Amino acid sequence: MRPESMPAEWHIASILVHLRPERSDAIRAAVSAMPGTEIHIEEAGKMIVTVEAPNEGRIADHMTAMHLLDGVMSAVLVFHHVEPAGVAAEEANGSTDV
């Protein structure tokens, strides 16, 4: 039986953010401050952000928050993967049986 605080699954998503290049510093700082986010690629007017969270609602909340940032023209989900918690924990510990 899993503890209450352990999620049943783990969600990983990538989001394509189109932004005004002159606002990139402020947007980068705001996105980086969001828990569970990581900016992977950034070029003029675009960035790819991954978000990891215990449920799809948290992913949607992050995507909405990005979209509402001043200078963001769109934030679009391009990939979403759900991993059962047991598998994610095994991979984190390096103990996967194949």
N, CA, C and O of each residue as an XYZ file, in Angstrom:
392
protein
N       0.846     -1.181      0.000
C       0.000      0.000      0.000
C       0.886      1.237      0.000
O       1.832      1.328      0.782
N       0.579      2.191     -0.879
C       1.410      3.382     -0.989
C       0.958      4.459     -0.010
O      -0.225      4.542      0.319
N       1.891      5.280      0.454
C       1.522      6.362      1.359
C       0.604      7.360      0.667
O       0.635      7.475     -0.558
N      -0.199      8.074      1.418
C      -1.116      9.080      0.867
C      -0.398     10.129      0.031
O      -0.925     10.589     -0.982
N       0.804     10.507      0.454
C       1.509     11.577     -0.246
C       2.125     11.135     -1.572
O       2.513     11.987     -2.370
N       2.226      9.837     -1.830
C       2.814      9.345     -3.062
C       1.747      9.284     -4.159
O       0.729      8.614     -3.990
N       1.972      9.986     -5.294
C       0.973      9.954     -6.364
C       0.919      8.582     -7.035
O       1.906      7.845     -7.036
N      -0.226      8.250     -7.597
C      -0.396      6.974     -8.288
C       0.327      6.958     -9.627
O       0.637      5.893    -10.159
N       0.593      8.143    -10.169
C       1.267      8.262    -11.453
C       2.041      9.570    -11.514
O       1.840     10.465    -10.693
N       2.929      9.666    -12.498
C       3.738     10.869    -12.665
C       3.595     11.319    -14.113
O       3.723     10.512    -15.034
N       3.330     12.603    -14.312
C       3.091     13.162    -15.641
C       4.283     13.998    -16.094
O       4.840     14.784    -15.328
N       4.658     13.811    -17.342
C       5.744     14.568    -17.953
C       5.192     15.151    -19.248
O       4.623     14.434    -20.071
N       5.366     16.458    -19.421
C       4.840     17.109    -20.613
C       5.860     18.094    -21.162
O       6.680     18.637    -20.422
N       5.798     18.319    -22.474
C       6.601     19.386    -23.062
C       5.644     20.414    -23.652
O       4.609     20.081    -24.230
N       6.027     21.657    -23.487
C       5.197     22.781    -23.909
C       6.035     23.684    -24.798
O       7.158     24.046    -24.448
N       5.479     24.047    -25.955
C       6.111     25.003    -26.855
C       5.543     26.380    -26.535
O       4.335     26.603    -26.622
N       6.431     27.297    -26.162
C       6.019     28.653    -25.800
C       6.509     29.609    -26.884
O       7.707     29.694    -27.151
N       5.567     30.331    -27.510
C       5.915     31.402    -28.448
C       5.840     32.717    -27.678
O       4.854     32.998    -26.996
N       6.897     33.513    -27.800
C       6.962     34.732    -27.003
C       7.574     35.889    -27.783
O       8.219     35.707    -28.815
N       7.350     37.071    -27.255
C       7.979     38.256    -27.832
C       9.442     38.255    -27.375
O       9.718     38.236    -26.176
N      10.378     38.277    -28.331
C      11.797     38.187    -27.981
C      12.249     39.234    -26.957
O      13.117     38.948    -26.132
N      11.689     40.409    -26.997
C      12.103     41.456    -26.048
C      11.670     41.148    -24.613
O      12.150     41.792    -23.680
N      10.777     40.181    -24.420
C      10.319     39.789    -23.083
C      10.950     38.475    -22.620
O      10.574     37.945    -21.575
N      11.905     37.947    -23.391
C      12.432     36.610    -23.095
C      13.088     36.513    -21.714
O      12.926     35.493    -21.044
N      13.814     37.523    -21.271
C      14.462     37.447    -19.953
C      13.436     37.307    -18.832
O      13.589     36.468    -17.944
N      12.390     38.130    -18.875
C      11.350     38.087    -17.835
C      10.575     36.773    -17.891
O      10.249     36.195    -16.855
N      10.282     36.307    -19.099
C       9.537     35.054    -19.251
C      10.387     33.877    -18.783
O       9.888     32.988    -18.093
N      11.659     33.864    -19.152
C      12.567     32.800    -18.711
C      12.620     32.742    -17.185
O      12.570     31.660    -16.601
N      12.720     33.897    -16.545
C      12.777     33.938    -15.081
C      11.481     33.425    -14.457
O      11.512     32.674    -13.482
N      10.346     33.829    -15.020
C       9.048     33.406    -14.474
C       8.831     31.906    -14.653
O       8.361     31.233    -13.735
N       9.168     31.384    -15.823
C       8.986     29.951    -16.082
C       9.942     29.132    -15.207
O       9.553     28.106    -14.650
N      11.175     29.584    -15.091
C      12.159     28.866    -14.268
C      11.760     28.811    -12.801
O      12.141     27.884    -12.087
N      10.995     29.798    -12.349
C      10.555     29.841    -10.951
C       9.378     28.902    -10.672
O       9.049     28.653     -9.512
N       8.750     28.385    -11.713
C       7.618     27.467    -11.524
C       8.147     26.096    -11.122
O       9.031     25.562    -11.791
N       7.624     25.513    -10.039
C       8.103     24.198     -9.607
C       7.858     23.125    -10.669
O       6.794     23.075    -11.287
N       8.857     22.272    -10.867
C       8.705     21.156    -11.799
C       8.922     21.506    -13.255
O       8.656     20.685    -14.133
N       9.409     22.730    -13.533
C       9.634     23.125    -14.928
C      11.117     23.195    -15.240
O      11.947     23.441    -14.364
N      11.429     22.974    -16.507
C      12.803     23.118    -16.980
C      12.760     23.596    -18.423
O      12.037     23.037    -19.248
N      13.536     24.631    -18.727
C      13.637     25.136    -20.094
C      14.783     24.380    -20.768
O      15.905     24.358    -20.261
N      14.489     23.761    -21.916
C      15.497     22.951    -22.596
C      16.113     23.648    -23.787
O      17.328     23.601    -23.974
N      15.298     24.289    -24.588
C      15.781     24.951    -25.796
C      15.121     26.321    -25.866
O      13.936     26.485    -25.574
N      15.928     27.295    -26.262
C      15.386     28.641    -26.422
C      16.056     29.286    -27.625
O      17.281     29.314    -27.736
N      15.233     29.800    -28.514
C      15.740     30.596    -29.616
C      14.777     31.750    -29.822
O      13.722     31.797    -29.190
N      15.118     32.659    -30.681
C      14.344     33.894    -30.850
C      12.845     33.625    -30.966
O      12.371     33.086    -31.966
N      12.122     34.004    -29.939
C      10.676     33.904    -29.970
C      10.085     32.561    -29.590
O       8.866     32.401    -29.658
N      10.900     31.578    -29.191
C      10.378     30.258    -28.844
C      11.181     29.638    -27.719
O      12.375     29.897    -27.571
N      10.518     28.824    -26.938
C      11.216     27.982    -25.970
C      10.441     26.694    -25.773
O       9.214     26.660    -25.868
N      11.189     25.633    -25.494
C      10.596     24.340    -25.162
C      10.786     24.138    -23.667
O      11.902     24.213    -23.152
N       9.677     23.881    -22.976
C       9.680     23.728    -21.533
C       9.115     22.349    -21.188
O       8.083     21.952    -21.729
N       9.781     21.620    -20.297
C       9.176     20.400    -19.786
C       8.615     20.684    -18.401
O       9.146     21.485    -17.631
N       7.521     19.994    -18.122
C       6.856     20.122    -16.824
C       6.644     18.708    -16.303
O       6.168     17.833    -17.026
N       7.000     18.494    -15.047
C       6.750     17.205    -14.381
C       5.849     17.476    -13.187
O       6.083     18.408    -12.418
N       4.810     16.647    -13.036
C       3.833     16.868    -11.966
C       3.101     15.564    -11.657
O       3.139     14.623    -12.451
N       2.432     15.509    -10.499
C       1.730     14.286    -10.106
C       0.396     14.066    -10.818
O      -0.184     12.985    -10.710
N      -0.100     15.072    -11.546
C      -1.376     14.902    -12.253
C      -1.484     15.868    -13.423
O      -0.746     16.851    -13.503
N      -2.415     15.578    -14.333
C      -2.568     16.414    -15.526
C      -3.110     17.800    -15.195
O      -2.882     18.746    -15.948
N      -3.816     17.931    -14.093
C      -4.314     19.245    -13.683
C      -3.176     20.215    -13.395
O      -3.244     21.389    -13.758
N      -2.133     19.719    -12.743
C      -0.971     20.561    -12.444
C      -0.252     20.951    -13.735
O       0.234     22.075    -13.858
N      -0.182     20.028    -14.699
C       0.412     20.344    -16.002
C      -0.390     21.463    -16.661
O       0.183     22.433    -17.156
N      -1.703     21.328    -16.668
C      -2.575     22.347    -17.273
C      -2.436     23.685    -16.554
O      -2.435     24.734    -17.198
N      -2.318     23.661    -15.231
C      -2.131     24.906    -14.471
C      -0.848     25.618    -14.888
O      -0.839     26.837    -15.059
N       0.234     24.860    -15.050
C       1.507     25.455    -15.461
C       1.403     26.029    -16.875
O       1.898     27.122    -17.148
N       0.752     25.276    -17.772
C       0.613     25.745    -19.143
C      -0.209     27.035    -19.187
O       0.134     27.963    -19.919
N      -1.281     27.096    -18.413
C      -2.100     28.304    -18.350
C      -1.306     29.467    -17.780
O      -1.378     30.584    -18.292
N      -0.548     29.209    -16.721
C       0.270     30.271    -16.112
C       1.287     30.814    -17.112
O       1.517     32.022    -17.166
N       1.893     29.936    -17.900
C       2.841     30.385    -18.927
C       2.133     31.239    -19.965
O       2.620     32.298    -20.361
N       0.979     30.759    -20.396
C       0.221     31.471    -21.426
C      -0.174     32.884    -20.972
O      -0.255     33.799    -21.791
N      -0.416     33.054    -19.683
C      -0.854     34.345    -19.155
C       0.293     35.310    -18.863
O       0.045     36.457    -18.490
N       1.535     34.874    -19.024
C       2.665     35.770    -18.790
C       2.703     36.879    -19.841
O       2.432     36.643    -21.019
N       3.039     38.071    -19.405
C       3.151     39.208    -20.315
C       4.232     38.926    -21.356
O       5.385     38.672    -21.006
N       3.864     38.969    -22.619
C       4.803     38.711    -23.702
C       4.687     37.333    -24.309
O       5.292     37.062    -25.346
N       3.910     36.443    -23.677
C       3.700     35.111    -24.246
C       2.513     35.168    -25.199
O       1.424     35.607    -24.829
N       2.740     34.719    -26.427
C       1.666     34.704    -27.426
C       0.900     33.388    -27.398
O      -0.304     33.362    -27.653
N       1.596     32.292    -27.087
C       0.915     31.006    -26.936
C       1.793     30.041    -26.153
O       3.020     30.147    -26.147
N       1.138     29.109    -25.499
C       1.804     28.013    -24.797
C       1.003     26.767    -25.143
O      -0.144     26.618    -24.723
N       1.621     25.870    -25.916
C       0.912     24.730    -26.488
C       1.543     23.414    -26.044
O       2.760     23.244    -26.108
N       0.709     22.500    -25.600
C       1.159     21.171    -25.217
C       1.538     20.399    -26.481
O       0.731     20.281    -27.402
N       2.770     19.872    -26.525
C       3.198     19.098    -27.689
C       3.468     17.636    -27.348
O       3.575     16.800    -28.246
N       3.578     17.321    -26.054
C       3.820     15.941    -25.642
C       3.356     15.778    -24.201
O       3.546     16.665    -23.370
N       2.739     14.621    -23.916
C       2.310     14.320    -22.552
C       2.451     12.822    -22.344
O       1.921     12.024    -23.116
N       3.171     12.447    -21.292
C       3.400     11.041    -20.976
C       3.017     10.805    -19.517
O       3.312     11.627    -18.649
N       2.365      9.688    -19.258
C       1.997      9.312    -17.890
C       2.763      8.054    -17.522
O       2.727      7.054    -18.238
N       3.455      8.121    -16.400
C       4.263      7.008    -15.918
C       3.677      6.520    -14.593
O       3.470      7.329    -13.688
N       3.403      5.221    -14.452
C       2.953      4.712    -13.151
C       4.011      5.022    -12.091
O       5.207      4.933    -12.369
N       3.586      5.382    -10.893
C       4.502      5.810     -9.826
C       5.579      4.771     -9.532
O       6.734      5.138     -9.316
N       5.239      3.507     -9.518
C       6.221      2.467     -9.231
C       7.348      2.447    -10.239
O       8.508      2.272     -9.866
N       7.030      2.623    -11.506
C       8.046      2.628    -12.560
C       8.927      3.860    -12.412
O      10.149      3.758    -12.521
N       8.327      5.026    -12.166
C       9.102      6.253    -12.007
C      10.048      6.152    -10.823
O      11.189      6.605    -10.910
N       9.601      5.571     -9.724
C      10.446      5.425     -8.539
C      11.598      4.457     -8.812
O      12.724      4.707     -8.383
N      11.330      3.355     -9.520
C      12.381      2.396     -9.853
C      13.446      3.042    -10.741
O      14.642      2.841    -10.527
N      13.007      3.819    -11.741
C      13.951      4.475    -12.629
C      14.787      5.496    -11.886
O      15.983      5.634    -12.143
N      14.159      6.216    -10.961
C      14.886      7.223    -10.175
C      15.957      6.571     -9.315
O      17.016      7.153     -9.079
N      15.676      5.363     -8.849
C      16.634      4.638     -8.003
C      17.621      3.795     -8.834
O      18.553      3.202     -8.290
N      17.402      3.752    -10.150
C      18.293      2.989    -11.014
C      18.106      1.494    -10.938
O      19.018      0.742    -11.281
N      16.935      1.039    -10.493
C      16.714     -0.395    -10.340
C      15.561     -0.857    -11.228
O      14.491     -1.222    -10.740
N      15.797     -0.836    -12.543
C      14.770     -1.316    -13.468
C      15.122     -2.720    -13.923
O      16.279     -3.020    -14.217
N      14.120     -3.572    -13.979
C      14.292     -4.937    -14.486
C      13.712     -4.991    -15.880
O      12.534     -4.692    -16.077
N      14.533     -5.373    -16.861
C      14.062     -5.436    -18.231
C      13.984     -6.858    -18.697
O      13.603     -7.114    -19.839
